[in-house]
Amino acid sequence: MPQAGKGRRGRRTAKTRSNERLMNLVLLFSSARKPLATSTVIADSDLGYGSGNPASDQRKFRRDRAELAALGFHVREVAGAGGAQNTESSWELDRAATYAELPALPADDLLTLIHGIEMHLRRPLLPYRDELARALEKLRAVCARSLGTEAASDDDKDTPSHQQLRAERPARIALSILWTGWRERRAVPLRYRRADGTASKRLVALYGMFSENGFLYLVGADFAQGGAPVRTFRADRVLAAGKPTQPYEIPADFSVDAYRFFSFALGAGEKHPVTFSFPATLPAAELVRITHGAGTLEPRGEVVLWTVEARNYDAACSYAFEHAGRGMRPVAPTELVSCWNDRIAKAVGAYGRVG
């Protein structure tokens, strides 16, 4: 059974890497100003190639082109460049096959596309939002001409105004820079607003992101802190971003799901410190895996105390039960300990009734 689990994790990792390569290729060929040689693409480790085995990387590149074509993104060989297996072949985006001419789209399809973009623009923070808003204006104009009307949307009142777009611009620019840093695997210097309102300087190597309770969260190593702990940042608290600098690699065993344990610290409500204990004999690697560098650790005789902030005692109690087998126990406050004891009492009571 352990081997089977390991295999599933391996397949998920391979799929993640494949998706990253596809996304990198889309960004690369969309912005390329001239054809790119096969040798250039397959030698680039930042794209997901560069394994040291050119034949293997060529096969991987061929599979990736086929998968992109199935998704409607077509990369074609430049005429006269040579065979597909030649490392000196050159490739470019087939824009005619990839992008539809707007007047050729039926009005119903245009309206569906417009509505989808409008819904997307209602999100409070969105990278490349200016570009998306300009695309929306063009789509409305084309649809208006197609329908013979003055407007292509019945939902303008809910679409963000230009004032809103300008107000959000600094945060959206910062997110765009972070996205560029992630693609180039370079850490990005940030000005970040803490929960108490004070500003701090960070140097974040973005590993991944997730959304929870209407907020977007960024997960990455903070090189500005000793030991570069992996932290979780709220995207709407990013005030500004500088030019990507220090190169980094995402650990092979990184999983953004492992950081969703912060669910007990997310959402609405006031934050409260909660403290758990671990046996002092617990290996340091296990302690890091469970705490992820959050909060503070304090050795205290035969135990190590971990203090972290939480908004939801029940969720914090659930996290403790997940790691109870490693000796994790609640210590404070009394509400958290009571939640733990109540769950144990209910479980024992249910067991007694079954017996």
LOMARNU-799346 format. One record per residue: x, y negated, z negated of N, C-alpha, C in turn; residue in three letters. Coordinates in pm, whole numbers. Each point is the difference from the previous one (the first is absolute). Last residue first. Layout:
(lotor (X, Y, Z), (X, Y, Z), (X, Y, Z), Ala) ...
This chain:
(lotor (-2055, 53, -2187), (34, 119, -75), (-119, 54, -74), Gly) (lotor (-44, -407, 233), (16, 109, 97), (29, 129, -74), Val) (lotor (-22, -389, -254), (-135, 39, 45), (8, 116, 99), Arg) (lotor (400, -190, -157), (-68, 74, -107), (-137, 46, 42), Gly) (lotor (253, -273, 291), (59, 135, -7), (-71, 84, -104), Tyr) (lotor (-119, -450, 38), (-49, 74, 115), (53, 142, -2), Ala) (lotor (159, -291, -329), (-141, 29, -19), (-58, 82, 113), Gly) (lotor (439, -156, 35), (-7, 107, -99), (-144, 39, -24), Val) (lotor (74, -364, 285), (50, 123, 62), (-10, 117, -96), Ala) (lotor (-112, -425, -160), (-101, 46, 97), (43, 131, 64), Lys) (lotor (303, -211, -289), (-115, 50, -75), (-107, 55, 94), Ala) (lotor (375, -214, 188), (39, 129, -56), (-119, 62, -74), Ile) (lotor (-56, -431, 163), (7, 95, 111), (36, 139, -51), Arg) (lotor (1, -354, -308), (-137, 30, 43), (0, 103, 113), Asp) (lotor (415, -170, -153), (-60, 93, -96), (-142, 40, 39), Asn) (lotor (222, -327, 266), (70, 129, 8), (-66, 104, -93), Trp) (lotor (-151, -443, -27), (-41, 58, 129), (60, 139, 17), Cys) (lotor (139, -249, -368), (-137, 49, -19), (-53, 64, 127), Ser) (lotor (418, -214, 16), (10, 124, -78), (-138, 61, -21), Val) (lotor (17, -420, 206), (57, 101, 89), (9, 135, -72), Leu) (lotor (-143, -372, -245), (-101, 32, 101), (50, 111, 93), Glu) (lotor (290, -190, -330), (-92, 101, -54), (-106, 39, 101), Thr) (lotor (443, -183, 222), (-72, -39, -121), (-97, 111, -45), Pro) (lotor (407, 190, 85), (-72, -123, -34), (-57, -60, 128), Ala) (lotor (189, 446, -8), (42, -47, -132), (-81, -122, -45), Val) (lotor (-18, 470, 365), (-30, -142, -27), (39, -36, -143), Pro) (lotor (251, 384, 308), (-107, -18, -96), (-26, -149, -21), Arg) (lotor (298, 410, 312), (-48, -138, -6), (-121, -9, -93), Met) (lotor (272, 401, 142), (9, -56, -134), (-47, -143, -13), Gly) (lotor (-10, 306, 386), (137, -48, -19), (16, -69, -134), Arg) (lotor (-422, 168, 142), (90, 114, 0), (146, -38, -16), Gly) (lotor (-347, -324, 55), (4, 53, -137), (94, 119, -11), Ala) (lotor (-138, -304, 379), (139, 31, -34), (13, 52, -143), His) (lotor (-424, -119, 190), (66, 58, 117), (141, 47, -34), Glu) (lotor (-255, -239, -319), (-39, 140, 9), (67, 69, 119), Phe) (lotor (61, -464, -55), (71, 73, -105), (-34, 149, 5), Ala) (lotor (-230, -290, 287), (138, 16, 45), (82, 77, -103), Tyr) (lotor (-442, -111, -108), (3, 103, 105), (142, 24, 48), Ser) (lotor (-78, -352, -298), (-11, 128, -70), (8, 115, 100), Cys) (lotor (-19, -434, 169), (131, 22, -62), (3, 135, -74), Ala) (lotor (-408, -143, 183), (92, 39, 107), (139, 27, -55), Ala) (lotor (-319, -159, -301), (-39, 133, 44), (93, 51, 110), Asp) (lotor (47, -444, -167), (50, 101, -93), (-34, 141, 47), Tyr) (lotor (79, -466, 272), (-101, 103, -15), (55, 112, -88), Asn) (lotor (258, -378, 124), (-130, -65, -12), (-109, 101, -33), Arg) (lotor (570, -37, -89), (-116, 72, 55), (-125, -85, -17), Ala) (lotor (601, 12, -38), (-129, -68, -9), (-111, 79, 67), Glu) (lotor (448, 195, -270), (-36, -54, 131), (-136, -66, -14), Val) (lotor (422, 290, -286), (-103, -103, -10), (-21, -64, 136), Thr) (lotor (233, 465, -253), (-18, -72, 127), (-116, -97, -16), Trp) (lotor (373, 305, -328), (-127, -73, 14), (-2, -76, 133), Leu) (lotor (251, 463, -207), (24, -121, 77), (-135, -66, 20), Val) (lotor (197, 361, -407), (-87, -33, 113), (54, -122, 75), Val) (lotor (189, 186, -405), (-27, 120, 79), (-90, -26, 120), Glu) (lotor (221, -421, -196), (20, 128, -67), (-23, 117, 94), Gly) (lotor (-88, -405, 222), (-42, -12, -140), (10, 137, -66), Arg) (lotor (106, -319, 491), (29, 121, -79), (-36, -23, -146), Pro) (lotor (-214, -251, 432), (72, -24, -125), (23, 132, -74), Glu) (lotor (-168, -263, 505), (27, 124, -70), (85, -29, -124), Leu) (lotor (-366, -294, 347), (125, 11, -74), (9, 135, -71), Thr) (lotor (-272, -171, 482), (-3, -20, -144), (138, 10, -63), Gly) (lotor (-19, 242, 459), (-93, -102, -49), (11, -13, -151), Ala) (lotor (232, 321, 304), (69, -125, -31), (-90, -110, -52), Gly) (lotor (-145, 456, 101), (32, -75, 123), (64, -136, -30), His) (lotor (-181, 394, -282), (-19, -142, -29), (27, -90, 120), Thr) (lotor (44, 484, 27), (-131, -28, -59), (-24, -149, -18), Ile) (lotor (417, 164, 169), (-106, 44, 92), (-138, -37, -53), Arg) (lotor (381, -76, -270), (-6, -96, 110), (-114, 36, 95), Val) (lotor (89, 300, -345), (-51, -125, -57), (-15, -107, 108), Leu) (lotor (204, 408, 110), (-144, 19, -20), (-63, -128, -52), Glu) (lotor (466, 9, 43), (-62, 0, 133), (-152, 17, -9), Ala) (lotor (267, 31, -394), (-16, -138, 47), (-68, -7, 135), Ala) (lotor (-99, 410, -341), (106, -47, 90), (-28, -140, 53), Pro) (lotor (-177, 168, -480), (-47, 2, 139), (111, -54, 91), Leu) (lotor (12, 22, -489), (71, 103, 77), (-45, 6, 146), Thr) (lotor (-198, -282, -338), (133, -53, 34), (80, 98, 83), Ala) (lotor (-544, -25, 12), (109, 62, -78), (135, -57, 44), Pro) (lotor (-419, -316, 51), (52, 118, 66), (104, 63, -92), Phe) (lotor (-445, -388, -28), (125, 60, -45), (33, 122, 85), Ser) (lotor (-294, -501, 56), (-1, 146, 2), (134, 49, -54), Phe) (lotor (-328, -484, 17), (126, 68, -28), (-23, 151, -3), Thr) (lotor (-219, -512, 196), (-27, 135, -49), (134, 70, -16), Val) (lotor (-217, -541, 65), (113, 95, -4), (-47, 134, -56), Pro) (lotor (-325, -334, 282), (42, 28, -136), (120, 94, 5), His) (lotor (-329, -361, 339), (104, 102, -19), (35, 14, -148), Lys) (lotor (-489, -153, 234), (123, -46, -65), (99, 115, -18), Glu) (lotor (-375, -29, 409), (12, 20, -144), (135, -44, -52), Gly) (lotor (-117, 210, 509), (-38, -114, -83), (21, 31, -147), Ala) (lotor (309, 255, 367), (-140, -35, -8), (-25, -120, -90), Gly) (lotor (414, 361, -72), (-53, -80, 109), (-144, -39, -27), Leu) (lotor (295, 297, -257), (42, -138, -22), (-58, -94, 105), Ala) (lotor (-68, 475, -7), (-43, -41, -134), (43, -143, -33), Phe) (lotor (121, 206, 413), (-144, -25, -2), (-46, -42, -139), Ser) (lotor (449, 141, 148), (-25, -134, -48), (-149, -34, 2), Phe) (lotor (184, 398, 183), (-29, 12, -142), (-24, -137, -61), Phe) (lotor (137, 82, 455), (-140, -33, -25), (-38, 21, -146), Arg) (lotor (423, 103, 222), (-8, -128, -69), (-143, -45, -22), Tyr) (lotor (134, 401, 238), (52, 14, -137), (-14, -129, -78), Ala) (lotor (-109, 31, 465), (-105, 52, -88), (46, 11, -144), Asp) (lotor (292, -116, 363), (-72, -114, -57), (-110, 46, -94), Val) (lotor (467, 250, 103), (-141, 12, 35), (-75, -113, -67), Ser) (lotor (548, 197, 108), (-93, -106, -39), (-142, 31, 49), Phe) (lotor (435, 248, 56), (-108, 55, -82), (-100, -107, -43), Asp) (lotor (389, -101, 265), (-71, 106, 72), (-119, 53, -79), Ala) (lotor (184, -512, -46), (32, 135, -47), (-86, 106, 68), Pro) (lotor (133, -460, 235), (-110, 49, -83), (33, 142, -43), Ile) (lotor (366, -396, 115), (-66, 120, 51), (-112, 39, -95), Glu) (lotor (289, -489, 142), (-37, 103, -97), (-59, 120, 72), Tyr) (lotor (284, -532, 57), (-57, 124, 54), (-32, 100, -110), Pro) (lotor (6, -556, -37), (70, 121, -39), (-64, 127, 58), Gln) (lotor (-212, -435, 144), (146, 3, -17), (54, 140, -21), Thr) (lotor (-449, -349, 189), (44, 135, -43), (151, 9, -2), Pro) (lotor (-238, -478, -75), (46, 87, 109), (42, 136, -54), Lys) (lotor (-352, -255, -304), (114, -45, 78), (38, 100, 108), Gly) (lotor (-483, -149, -281), (97, 104, 33), (112, -60, 84), Ala) (lotor (-446, -135, -375), (85, -31, 116), (99, 113, 21), Ala) (lotor (-366, 34, -315), (-9, -142, 32), (78, -37, 126), Leu) (lotor (-267, 445, -230), (123, -34, 72), (-12, -144, 49), Val) (lotor (-354, 242, -218), (87, -77, -89), (136, -31, 63), Arg) (lotor (-351, 271, 202), (-48, -138, -6), (81, -86, -96), Asp) (lotor (89, 473, 58), (35, -76, 119), (-43, -146, -10), Ala) (lotor (154, 322, -406), (-126, -36, 64), (30, -95, 114), Arg) (lotor (332, 396, -199), (-27, -143, 6), (-136, -23, 65), Phe) (lotor (341, 404, -254), (-121, -25, 78), (-34, -148, -10), Thr) (lotor (496, 295, -42), (-108, -77, -62), (-121, -5, 93), Arg) (lotor (509, 261, -109), (-112, -7, 93), (-117, -65, -73), Val) (lotor (533, -99, -118), (-117, 84, -29), (-108, -17, 106), Pro) (lotor (518, -125, -49), (-99, -4, 109), (-121, 89, -27), Ala) (lotor (410, -115, -273), (-43, 136, 29), (-103, 9, 109), Gly) (lotor (24, -463, -226), (105, 100, -18), (-52, 141, 22), Gly) (lotor (-233, -414, 252), (5, 57, -135), (110, 105, -7), Gln) (lotor (-108, -219, 403), (35, -110, -89), (9, 47, -145), Ala) (lotor (-141, 275, 371), (145, -8, -12), (44, -115, -91), Phe) (lotor (-447, 312, 50), (33, -141, -24), (149, -10, -26), Asp) (lotor (-341, 367, 279), (110, -22, -95), (27, -149, -11), Ala) (lotor (-503, 179, 131), (137, -2, 51), (102, -24, -110), Gly) (lotor (-563, -24, 168), (86, 83, -84), (141, -2, 58), Val) (lotor (-498, -303, 10), (125, 36, 66), (86, 79, -97), Leu) (lotor (-564, -119, 65), (117, 13, -87), (119, 49, 82), Tyr) (lotor (-523, -255, 48), (106, 73, 68), (122, 0, -91), Leu) (lotor (-552, -37, -129), (132, -63, 8), (96, 91, 77), Phe) (lotor (-467, 111, -117), (0, -121, 82), (133, -71, 11), Gly) (lotor (-60, 418, -247), (-93, -101, -53), (7, -133, 75), Asn) (lotor (377, 279, 161), (-75, 46, -117), (-86, -116, -49), Glu) (lotor (383, 188, 417), (-102, -94, -45), (-79, 61, -114), Ser) (lotor (539, 57, 204), (-132, 59, -14), (-97, -107, -46), Phe) (lotor (552, 108, 212), (-104, -87, -55), (-130, 78, -13), Met) (lotor (598, 49, 61), (-135, 32, 44), (-100, -94, -63), Gly) (lotor (487, -53, -16), (-10, 143, 29), (-138, 36, 56), Tyr) (lotor (345, -465, -49), (-135, 54, 7), (1, 147, 40), Leu) (lotor (339, -336, -260), (11, 96, 110), (-133, 74, 7), Ala) (lotor (146, -500, -229), (-83, 121, 8), (30, 80, 127), Val) (lotor (154, -392, -366), (60, 45, 126), (-57, 139, 23), Leu) (lotor (-146, -475, -311), (15, 144, 20), (75, 25, 131), Arg) (lotor (-147, -413, -395), (67, 34, 125), (22, 151, 6), Lys) (lotor (-404, -311, -256), (126, 73, -16), (58, 27, 138), Ser) (lotor (-410, -315, -299), (61, 48, 124), (132, 70, -29), Ala) (lotor (-478, -62, -308), (137, -47, 22), (57, 64, 127), Thr) (lotor (-438, 108, -190), (3, -123, 77), (139, -54, 29), Gly) (lotor (-155, 423, -217), (-15, -112, -92), (11, -135, 70), Asp) (lotor (58, 416, 235), (-138, -5, -48), (-22, -118, -94), Ala) (lotor (390, -63, 357), (-36, 102, -97), (-145, -16, -44), Arg) (lotor (237, -149, 472), (-69, -52, -117), (-39, 115, -92), Arg) (lotor (419, -73, 379), (-117, 79, -41), (-61, -58, -127), Tyr) (lotor (367, -55, 445), (-45, -74, -118), (-134, 61, -35), Arg) (lotor (414, 252, 284), (-135, -50, -22), (-4, -98, -116), Leu) (lotor (344, 289, 388), (-7, -84, -121), (-138, -63, -11), Pro) (lotor (126, 478, 246), (-47, -137, 24), (-1, -78, -132), Val) (lotor (256, 470, 252), (-70, -59, -113), (-30, -147, 27), Ala) (lotor (40, 390, 379), (81, -102, -67), (-83, -66, -110), Arg) (lotor (-112, 329, 382), (59, 58, -121), (101, -96, -62), Arg) (lotor (-307, -67, 382), (145, -3, 20), (76, 65, -116), Glu) (lotor (-475, -27, -13), (30, 61, 130), (151, 8, 24), Arg) (lotor (-156, -223, -389), (-27, 145, -8), (38, 69, 130), Trp) (lotor (28, -468, -11), (104, 60, -81), (-17, 150, -12), Gly) (lotor (-337, -245, 214), (120, 4, 84), (115, 66, -77), Thr) (lotor (-390, -78, -240), (-24, 106, 98), (121, 16, 92), Trp) (lotor (3, -356, -303), (16, 128, -70), (-17, 117, 95), Leu) (lotor (-90, -426, 167), (145, 17, -19), (28, 132, -72), Ile) (lotor (-448, -122, 49), (56, 32, 131), (151, 24, -8), Ser) (lotor (-225, -152, -383), (-32, 141, 26), (55, 44, 136), Leu) (lotor (47, -453, -117), (82, 83, -88), (-26, 148, 25), Ala) (lotor (-270, -310, 223), (135, -2, 56), (91, 90, -83), Ile) (lotor (-429, -67, -161), (-2, 88, 116), (136, 4, 69), Arg) (lotor (-64, -290, -368), (-4, 140, -44), (3, 95, 118), Ala) (lotor (-18, -468, 95), (127, 39, -65), (2, 147, -43), Pro) (lotor (-413, -178, 201), (114, 20, 89), (129, 40, -72), Arg) (lotor (-468, -118, -152), (54, 133, -21), (132, 21, 73), Glu) (lotor (-245, -409, 39), (27, 19, -142), (67, 134, -27), Ala) (lotor (-146, -103, 439), (118, -79, -36), (37, 21, -146), Arg) (lotor (-393, 204, 159), (117, 62, 62), (127, -74, -38), Leu) (lotor (-412, -179, -139), (32, 121, -74), (126, 65, 55), Gln) (lotor (-166, -366, 233), (53, -43, -129), (40, 120, -85), Gln) (lotor (-220, 73, 409), (141, -36, 22), (64, -46, -131), His) (lotor (-404, 337, -60), (20, -127, 66), (149, -25, 21), Ser) (lotor (-264, 492, -33), (84, -98, -70), (22, -126, 81), Pro) (lotor (-450, 287, 56), (137, 11, 46), (86, -106, -67), Thr) (lotor (-479, 51, -45), (76, 84, -92), (144, 15, 41), Asp) (lotor (-322, -249, 256), (-1, -60, -134), (83, 80, -99), Lys) (lotor (-82, 142, 458), (107, -98, -16), (8, -54, -142), Asp) (lotor (-272, 354, 252), (50, 13, -136), (108, -101, -31), Asp) (lotor (-225, 128, 419), (-108, -48, -85), (45, -10, -144), Asp) (lotor (275, -21, 501), (-15, 58, -134), (-118, -61, -72), Ser) (lotor (184, -129, 433), (-3, 146, 11), (-18, 66, -135), Ala) (lotor (-143, -498, 262), (74, 65, -108), (-15, 149, 11), Ala) (lotor (-190, -292, 321), (99, -92, -54), (84, 65, -109), Glu) (lotor (-221, 268, 435), (-43, -69, -121), (112, -90, -50), Thr) (lotor (-22, 350, 365), (-60, -126, 39), (-52, -78, -118), Gly) (lotor (246, 432, 27), (-142, 0, -36), (-70, -128, 44), Leu) (lotor (467, 61, 85), (-64, 122, 48), (-150, -1, -25), Ser) (lotor (273, -348, -168), (-11, -10, 145), (-76, 119, 56), Arg) (lotor (94, 8, -454), (-97, -105, 28), (-21, -17, 150), Ala) (lotor (335, 295, -152), (-133, 57, -19), (-109, -104, 30), Cys) (lotor (449, -140, 13), (-25, 96, 109), (-141, 56, -11), Val) (lotor (143, -281, -348), (-15, -76, 124), (-32, 91, 118), Ala) (lotor (94, 197, -418), (-130, -68, -2), (-24, -77, 130), Arg) (lotor (420, 205, -65), (-104, 100, 23), (-138, -65, 3), Leu) (lotor (369, -270, -112), (3, 37, 142), (-111, 100, 33), Lys) (lotor (57, -123, -452), (-50, -113, 78), (-4, 33, 150), Glu) (lotor (195, 314, -291), (-145, -4, -17), (-61, -113, 82), Leu) (lotor (467, 37, -24), (-55, 104, 87), (-152, 0, -8), Ala) (lotor (228, -282, -291), (8, -51, 138), (-56, 101, 98), Arg) (lotor (29, 130, -449), (-103, -103, 15), (2, -58, 141), Ala) (lotor (335, 308, -119), (-128, 68, 13), (-114, -100, 19), Leu) (lotor (433, -165, -83), (-5, 62, 132), (-135, 69, 23), Glu) (lotor (81, -183, -425), (-11, -107, 100), (-14, 59, 140), Asp) (lotor (88, 294, -364), (-139, -43, 9), (-20, -111, 103), Arg) (lotor (384, 306, -167), (-27, -36, 139), (-144, -50, 19), Tyr) (lotor (32, 249, -449), (116, -38, 82), (-44, -30, 143), Pro) (lotor (-313, -57, -438), (17, 85, 118), (122, -45, 78), Leu) (lotor (-359, -76, -465), (137, -13, 49), (20, 98, 114), Leu) (lotor (-439, -51, -184), (65, -120, -53), (142, -23, 49), Pro) (lotor (-403, 231, 288), (91, 44, -106), (81, -119, -47), Arg) (lotor (-298, -23, 370), (-57, -34, -131), (86, 47, -115), Arg) (lotor (85, 92, 470), (47, -131, -43), (-59, -43, -133), Leu) (lotor (-135, 407, 216), (138, 11, -46), (49, -133, -57), His) (lotor (-424, 20, 204), (-4, 73, -127), (140, 8, -60), Met) (lotor (-36, -186, 428), (-61, -89, -99), (-2, 67, -138), Glu) (lotor (140, 256, 366), (103, -97, -38), (-54, -95, -106), Ile) (lotor (-303, 313, 183), (103, 69, -77), (108, -96, -48), Gly) (lotor (-336, -161, 290), (-54, 25, -133), (104, 68, -89), His) (lotor (110, -68, 451), (-8, -128, -71), (-49, 21, -143), Ile) (lotor (-1, 371, 288), (137, -38, -35), (2, -130, -80), Leu) (lotor (-413, 145, 171), (46, 92, -104), (140, -36, -47), Thr) (lotor (-177, -238, 362), (-67, -38, -124), (43, 90, -116), Leu) (lotor (161, 103, 430), (59, -124, -48), (-62, -43, -132), Leu) (lotor (-183, 371, 222), (130, 33, -57), (69, -123, -56), Asp) (lotor (-407, -60, 228), (-24, 71, -126), (131, 35, -69), Asp) (lotor (12, -197, 432), (-32, -96, -105), (-22, 68, -134), Ala) (lotor (329, 233, 355), (-144, -30, -10), (-26, -94, -116), Pro) (lotor (475, -2, 255), (-69, 66, -110), (-148, -37, 2), Leu) (lotor (328, -187, 300), (-46, 133, 43), (-75, 73, -110), Ala) (lotor (212, -433, -56), (-122, -11, 79), (-55, 135, 44), Pro) (lotor (416, -11, -252), (-121, -35, -75), (-125, -14, 85), Leu) (lotor (414, 334, 89), (-33, -136, 38), (-132, -38, -65), Glu) (lotor (333, 367, -222), (-115, -17, 90), (-15, -149, 35), Ala) (lotor (454, 294, -144), (-91, -109, -38), (-111, -16, 104), Tyr) (lotor (325, 350, 50), (-24, -7, -144), (-105, -103, -38), Thr) (lotor (164, 81, 452), (-70, 120, -46), (-39, -9, -148), Ala) (lotor (242, -355, 200), (-124, 15, 77), (-81, 120, -48), Ala) (lotor (435, -89, -180), (-104, -89, -51), (-133, 16, 73), Arg) (lotor (434, 298, -109), (-88, -13, 116), (-121, -82, -44), Asp) (lotor (515, 6, -210), (-143, 14, -25), (-77, -20, 130), Leu) (lotor (504, 196, 12), (-69, -124, -33), (-147, 28, -22), Glu) (lotor (542, 243, 83), (-142, 9, -27), (-57, -136, -36), Trp) (lotor (454, 300, 247), (-49, -118, -71), (-151, 4, -7), Ser) (lotor (456, 365, 54), (-131, -45, 46), (-42, -120, -82), Ser) (lotor (398, 263, -75), (9, -135, 54), (-130, -45, 67), Glu) (lotor (67, 438, -190), (10, -95, -110), (14, -144, 49), Thr) (lotor (-261, 417, 239), (125, -75, 12), (6, -106, -109), Asn) (lotor (-372, 296, 103), (96, 60, -92), (134, -72, 3), Gln) (lotor (-371, -116, 287), (-42, -23, -138), (100, 55, -101), Ala) (lotor (168, -163, 492), (-89, 100, -58), (-27, -27, -146), Gly) (lotor (123, -425, 310), (51, 135, -14), (-99, 93, -65), Gly) (lotor (-38, -478, 150), (97, 10, -110), (57, 139, -14), Ala) (lotor (-347, -197, 309), (137, 15, 48), (103, 18, -107), Gly) (lotor (-452, -214, -157), (20, 61, 132), (147, 2, 39), Ala) (lotor (-159, 18, -510), (20, -104, 101), (36, 65, 131), Val) (lotor (-307, 237, -378), (139, -9, 44), (9, -106, 109), Glu) (lotor (-380, -20, -397), (34, 61, 129), (148, -17, 31), Arg) (lotor (-406, 0, -413), (139, -39, 25), (44, 72, 127), Val) (lotor (-499, -123, -259), (75, 69, 105), (139, -62, 19), His) (lotor (-451, 65, -345), (118, -87, 9), (100, 69, 93), Phe) (lotor (-423, 197, -145), (-26, -114, 87), (114, -98, 13), Gly) (lotor (-35, 440, -232), (-66, -104, -79), (-26, -126, 82), Leu) (lotor (230, 369, 183), (-130, 54, -39), (-80, -101, -81), Ala) (lotor (443, -104, 116), (-86, -5, 119), (-139, 51, -32), Ala) (lotor (331, 36, -332), (-44, -138, 17), (-93, -15, 120), Leu) (lotor (200, 417, -70), (-100, -26, -105), (-52, -143, 9), Glu) (lotor (346, 129, 292), (-123, 71, 34), (-110, -28, -102), Ala) (lotor (430, -168, -82), (-62, -72, 112), (-132, 65, 39), Arg) (lotor (256, 213, -331), (-58, -123, -51), (-66, -80, 112), Asp) (lotor (241, 391, 109), (-125, 33, -70), (-69, -126, -51), Arg) (lotor (421, -56, 197), (-97, 42, 102), (-135, 34, -65), Arg) (lotor (359, -105, -285), (-44, -120, 71), (-105, 35, 106), Phe) (lotor (211, 356, -221), (-87, -71, -94), (-58, -125, 66), Lys) (lotor (322, 243, 237), (-127, 75, -6), (-100, -70, -92), Arg) (lotor (430, -182, 20), (-69, -19, 128), (-134, 73, 1), Gln) (lotor (283, 61, -369), (-63, -132, -4), (-72, -31, 131), Asp) (lotor (250, 399, -30), (-115, 8, -89), (-74, -132, -4), Ser) (lotor (400, 14, 242), (-100, 83, 68), (-128, 10, -84), Ala) (lotor (381, -230, -183), (-70, -73, 106), (-108, 82, 69), Pro) (lotor (216, 10, -493), (-24, 102, 102), (-81, -65, 112), Asn) (lotor (106, -242, -386), (130, 54, 36), (-9, 110, 103), Gly) (lotor (-358, -287, -185), (30, 117, -83), (140, 53, 23), Ser) (lotor (-300, -400, 164), (137, -7, -48), (40, 116, -89), Gly) (lotor (-501, -210, 29), (80, 93, 79), (143, 2, -58), Tyr) (lotor (-358, -292, -146), (-35, 136, -38), (73, 105, 81), Gly) (lotor (40, -497, -13), (-123, 39, 69), (-46, 139, -41), Leu) (lotor (406, -178, -161), (-108, -79, -58), (-134, 33, 66), Asp) (lotor (412, 185, 160), (-52, 72, -118), (-114, -77, -66), Ser) (lotor (198, 12, 515), (-41, -93, -105), (-63, 75, -117), Asp) (lotor (149, 176, 433), (115, -21, -89), (-37, -85, -121), Ala) (lotor (-300, 107, 366), (24, 121, -79), (121, -13, -92), Ile) (lotor (-132, -367, 292), (-110, 38, -88), (40, 115, -92), Val) (lotor (302, -147, 335), (-17, -105, -101), (-104, 41, -102), Thr) (lotor (75, 275, 377), (113, 10, -95), (-12, -103, -111), Ser) (lotor (-308, -8, 360), (-26, 113, -89), (109, 8, -107), Thr) (lotor (-94, -480, 210), (58, 128, 40), (-34, 108, -102), Ala) (lotor (-296, -449, 123), (93, 54, -99), (48, 138, 45), Leu) (lotor (-213, -490, 244), (-6, 146, -21), (109, 47, -95), Pro) (lotor (-163, -496, -74), (58, 70, 114), (-8, 150, -28), Lys) (lotor (-172, -309, -309), (-3, -89, 116), (60, 65, 124), Arg) (lotor (-266, 181, -479), (120, 7, 84), (-15, -88, 124), Ala) (lotor (-339, 92, -353), (78, -124, -8), (122, -2, 90), Ser) (lotor (-302, 375, -31), (-90, -115, 14), (78, -131, 4), Ser) (lotor (219, 418, -82), (-31, -21, 142), (-97, -116, 22), Phe) (lotor (129, 105, -453), (119, -20, 83), (-36, -33, 144), Leu) (lotor (-343, 116, -314), (55, -133, -26), (118, -30, 91), Leu) (lotor (-181, 431, 27), (-101, -98, 44), (53, -141, -18), Val) (lotor (261, 350, -168), (6, -7, 147), (-101, -101, 54), Leu) (lotor (-1, 89, -463), (121, -73, 38), (12, -14, 151), Asn) (lotor (-350, 263, -170), (-24, -141, -27), (121, -84, 38), Met) (lotor (44, 464, 35), (-98, -49, 98), (-26, -149, -19), Leu) (lotor (276, 218, -314), (66, -12, 130), (-95, -57, 104), Arg) (lotor (-178, 96, -422), (89, -116, -6), (72, -20, 132), Glu) (lotor (-267, 383, -49), (-83, -120, 9), (84, -127, -3), Asn) (lotor (220, 409, -70), (-47, -8, 138), (-84, -126, 21), Ser) (lotor (139, 104, -436), (113, -47, 82), (-39, -14, 145), Arg) (lotor (-319, 181, -290), (24, -140, -34), (112, -57, 84), Thr) (lotor (-86, 457, 34), (-105, -77, 65), (17, -148, -27), Lys) (lotor (291, 298, -217), (29, -2, 144), (-104, -83, 74), Ala) (lotor (-72, 72, -458), (115, -87, 20), (33, -12, 148), Thr) (lotor (-333, 301, -130), (-47, -137, -14), (113, -98, 23), Arg) (lotor (103, 455, 0), (-75, -36, 120), (-51, -143, -10), Arg) (lotor (225, 179, -372), (92, -19, 111), (-72, -43, 126), Gly) (lotor (-248, 119, -384), (64, -130, -18), (94, -30, 115), Arg) (lotor (-203, 418, -3), (-98, -104, 29), (61, -138, -17), Arg) (lotor (265, 371, -116), (-19, -8, 145), (-99, -109, 37), Gly) (lotor (71, 102, -454), (115, -71, 55), (-15, -16, 150), Lys) (lotor (-318, 257, -222), (-14, -141, -31), (112, -82, 59), Gly) (lotor (27, 465, 38), (-106, -53, 87), (-19, -149, -25), Ala) (lotor (298, 235, -275), (56, -20, 134), (-104, -59, 94), Gln) (lotor (-126, 119, -441), (81, -121, 4), (56, -27, 138), Pro) (lotor (-247, 407, -61), (-80, -122, 0), (84, -128, 0), Met) 
